[in-house]
Amino acid sequence: MDSISISWDIDDVREEARRKGQELTLDEARETLRLAKKNHDAYEGINWEFLSIWIDFVINMRGEK
């Protein structure tokens, strides 16, 4: 094997939000993935905890619109 690829999708993001008692729209889930990709640390990667942080961020942005 010469490479691997790990994939996260909007279903993962929305399910994690549900575990937190929240619902995300498709656009909010997409924004969460975009922010996670843009801001992740290559040493830490993207994991459930990291996605959870960005889910909280996107939810908090609702009040600022």
NULO-318105 format. One line per 5 residues: number of its first residue (from 1); their letters; for each residue y, z, x of N, C-alpha, C. Coordinates in nm, 2 decimals, decimal comma. Layout:
BEGIN
NUM> a> Y:Z:X:Y:Z:X:Y:Z:X ~ ... $
//
This chain:
BEGIN
1> mdsis> -0,12:0,00:0,08:0,00:0,00:0,00:0,12:0,00:0,09 ~ 0,22:-0,09:0,06:0,34:-0,11:0,14:0,46:-0,05:0,08 ~ 0,45:-0,02:-0,05:0,57:0,04:-0,12:0,53:0,10:-0,25 ~ 0,61:0,19:-0,30:0,59:0,25:-0,43:0,72:0,25:-0,51 ~ 0,71:0,25:-0,64:0,83:0,26:-0,72:0,81:0,36:-0,83 $
6> iswdi> 0,90:0,45:-0,85:0,90:0,55:-0,95:1,00:0,51:-1,06 ~ 0,97:0,51:-1,18:1,06:0,46:-1,28:1,09:0,57:-1,39 ~ 1,21:0,59:-1,42:1,26:0,67:-1,53:1,32:0,58:-1,64 ~ 1,29:0,62:-1,76:1,35:0,53:-1,87:1,42:0,62:-1,98 ~ 1,48:0,55:-2,07:1,56:0,63:-2,17:1,47:0,72:-2,26 $
11> ddvre> 1,34:0,68:-2,27:1,25:0,77:-2,35:1,23:0,91:-2,27 ~ 1,22:0,90:-2,14:1,22:1,02:-2,06:1,34:1,11:-2,08 ~ 1,46:1,04:-2,08:1,58:1,12:-2,09:1,59:1,18:-2,23 ~ 1,56:1,10:-2,33:1,58:1,15:-2,47:1,47:1,26:-2,49 ~ 1,36:1,25:-2,44:1,26:1,36:-2,46:1,30:1,49:-2,39 $
16> earrk> 1,36:1,48:-2,27:1,41:1,60:-2,20:1,53:1,66:-2,28 ~ 1,61:1,58:-2,34:1,72:1,63:-2,42:1,66:1,70:-2,54 ~ 1,56:1,65:-2,60:1,49:1,72:-2,72:1,44:1,85:-2,68 ~ 1,38:1,86:-2,56:1,33:1,99:-2,51:1,44:2,09:-2,50 ~ 1,56:2,04:-2,48:1,68:2,13:-2,46:1,74:2,15:-2,60 $
21> gqelt> 1,68:2,10:-2,71:1,74:2,11:-2,84:1,85:2,02:-2,87 ~ 1,86:1,91:-2,80:1,97:1,81:-2,82:1,91:1,67:-2,85 ~ 1,99:1,59:-2,91:1,96:1,45:-2,93:2,06:1,36:-2,86 ~ 2,02:1,26:-2,80:2,10:1,16:-2,73:2,09:1,03:-2,80 ~ 2,21:0,96:-2,81:2,20:0,82:-2,85:2,15:0,73:-2,74 $
26> ldear> 2,11:0,61:-2,78:2,07:0,52:-2,67:2,17:0,50:-2,56 ~ 2,30:0,49:-2,60:2,41:0,47:-2,50:2,42:0,60:-2,42 ~ 2,40:0,71:-2,47:2,41:0,84:-2,39:2,29:0,85:-2,30 ~ 2,18:0,81:-2,34:2,06:0,81:-2,25:2,08:0,71:-2,14 ~ 2,13:0,59:-2,17:2,16:0,49:-2,07:2,26:0,54:-1,97 $
31> etlrl> 2,37:0,61:-2,02:2,47:0,67:-1,93:2,41:0,78:-1,84 ~ 2,32:0,86:-1,89:2,25:0,96:-1,81:2,17:0,89:-1,70 ~ 2,10:0,79:-1,73:2,03:0,72:-1,62:2,12:0,66:-1,52 ~ 2,23:0,60:-1,57:2,33:0,54:-1,47:2,39:0,65:-1,38 ~ 2,42:0,76:-1,44:2,48:0,87:-1,35:2,38:0,92:-1,26 $
36> akknh> 2,25:0,94:-1,30:2,15:0,99:-1,21:2,12:0,89:-1,10 ~ 2,12:0,76:-1,13:2,10:0,67:-1,02:2,22:0,67:-0,92 ~ 2,34:0,67:-0,97:2,46:0,67:-0,89:2,47:0,80:-0,80 ~ 2,43:0,91:-0,85:2,46:1,04:-0,79:2,34:1,11:-0,72 ~ 2,23:1,05:-0,73:2,11:1,12:-0,67:2,12:1,13:-0,52 $
41> dayeg> 2,05:1,23:-0,46:2,04:1,25:-0,32:1,90:1,19:-0,28 ~ 1,90:1,10:-0,18:1,78:1,03:-0,15:1,68:1,14:-0,09 ~ 1,72:1,25:-0,04:1,63:1,35:0,00:1,56:1,43:-0,11 ~ 1,64:1,44:-0,22:1,59:1,52:-0,33:1,52:1,43:-0,44 ~ 1,58:1,31:-0,45:1,52:1,21:-0,55:1,57:1,25:-0,69 $
46> inwef> 1,51:1,19:-0,79:1,54:1,22:-0,93:1,42:1,29:-0,99 ~ 1,45:1,41:-1,05:1,34:1,48:-1,11:1,39:1,54:-1,24 ~ 1,30:1,61:-1,32:1,34:1,66:-1,45:1,47:1,75:-1,44 ~ 1,47:1,83:-1,34:1,59:1,92:-1,33:1,72:1,84:-1,31 ~ 1,71:1,74:-1,23:1,83:1,66:-1,20:1,87:1,58:-1,33 $
51> lsiwi> 1,77:1,52:-1,40:1,81:1,46:-1,52:1,87:1,55:-1,62 ~ 1,82:1,68:-1,63:1,87:1,78:-1,72:2,02:1,81:-1,69 ~ 2,05:1,81:-1,57:2,19:1,83:-1,53:2,28:1,72:-1,59 ~ 2,24:1,60:-1,57:2,32:1,48:-1,62:2,31:1,47:-1,77 ~ 2,21:1,51:-1,83:2,21:1,52:-1,98:2,31:1,62:-2,03 $
56> dfvin> 2,32:1,74:-1,96:2,42:1,83:-2,00:2,56:1,78:-1,98 ~ 2,58:1,70:-1,87:2,71:1,64:-1,84:2,75:1,54:-1,95 ~ 2,66:1,46:-1,99:2,69:1,36:-2,09:2,71:1,43:-2,23 ~ 2,64:1,53:-2,26:2,66:1,60:-2,39:2,80:1,67:-2,38 ~ 2,84:1,73:-2,27:2,97:1,79:-2,26:3,08:1,69:-2,27 $
61> mrgek> 3,06:1,56:-2,23:3,16:1,46:-2,24:3,19:1,42:-2,38 ~ 3,10:1,45:-2,47:3,12:1,42:-2,61:3,25:1,48:-2,66 ~ 3,27:1,60:-2,62:3,39:1,68:-2,67:3,52:1,63:-2,61 ~ 3,51:1,55:-2,50:3,63:1,50:-2,44:3,67:1,36:-2,48 ~ 3,60:1,30:-2,57:3,63:1,17:-2,62:3,73:1,17:-2,73 $
//
